[in-house]
């Protein structure tokens, strides 16, 4: 039985790599180029966003009753003109109604506290 079960010991430092005989094969297959149209494609221009819708969403955080007014006006304009921003107007309306209801509940609570303290 030999001292090394898998063959004689080799020196890893002085080992030379095997010689390269040929270049590796190319990767992938070359396909023909796609057909390019002779005329430019029509790109529909982006619809502008309604400014009242943006204002409704912003005002919902600062003055909610005015956001309700702006949101309703914006939705009417969007239906009439075809602009984008209906989601912004709807979000401004929903948040305006929610924050306005919180504001009304808060005012009723304060009035109740003032009346109870008097």
N, C-alpha and C positions, 0 to 999 in steps of 0.2 A: 504494500500500500504506500502510495506516495504522500509526501508531506502536504501537497496542494491538491485537493480533490477535483478541481476544475481546470487543471493545466498548470504550467509553470508560472511563477510570479512575474509580473511585468512592471517595468518602471514607468509610472504615469507621467513623469516630467520629461523624459527623453523620447516619448512616443511620437512618431510622425503620423500625420493624417493620411488617409488613403488618397491617391492621385485622382484629380478630376478628369474624367474622360470626355464628357460632352456637356453642353449647356442643358439646364433643366427644360422640360417641355413648357410651352406657353400656357397661360391660364385662360380658361374660357374659350369661347368660340366667337370669331368675328362675324357680326351680323351686318347686313346692308343698312345704310343710313335710312331713317324714316323719310317718308314723302313730305315735302314742304309745299304748302299751298302757294299758289301763284298770286293770291290776293291777301291783304291783311285781314285778320279776324275783327269783327265788330265787337267792341267792348262797350257795354252799357254804362254810362256815367253814373257815379254814385249819387243817390238822392240826398239832398241836404237835410240836416236834422233841424227840426222845428225849434226855434229859440225859446218859445213860450214853454215848451216841454222841459227844456233844460232849466228854465227859471222856476217852473213848478217843483221840480225835484230839489233844487237848491233851497227854495223858500220853505219847503216842508220842514227844514231844520231850524229856520230862523223866525218865520212868521207863518205858521200853518194855515190860518184862515185865508191868507192871500194865495197860498199854494193851491187851495181848492179852486179858487177862481181861475188862476192861471192854467191849472190842469184841464178844466172843462173847456176853456177857450182853445187851448192847444189841441185837444182831441177833435174839436170841431174843425179847426184849420187843417189838421192832418187828413181828416176824411175828405175835405174839400180840395186840397192841393196835392195830395199824394206824397207829402214829405215823409221822412222817417222820423221816429221818435215817439211812436205811440206807447211803447213800453215805458219810456221815461215819464210821459204824461200820466200814465196809469199808476206808476209807482209814486209820483208826486201826489196824485189824488188820494191813494190809499194811505200814505204816510200823513198827508195833511188832515184827513178825517180822523185818523188814530190820535195824532198829537193834539188836534183841536179838542177831541173828546177828553183827553187827559187834562188839557188846560181848563175846560169847563168844569170837570170834576174837582180840580184843584181850587178853582175860584169858589165853587159852592162849599168846599170844605173850609176854606179861609173865612168865608162869610159866616158859616156855622160856628166856628171857633170864636169869632169876634162877637157874635150875638150871645153865645153862651158865657163869655167872659164879662159881658156888660151887666 
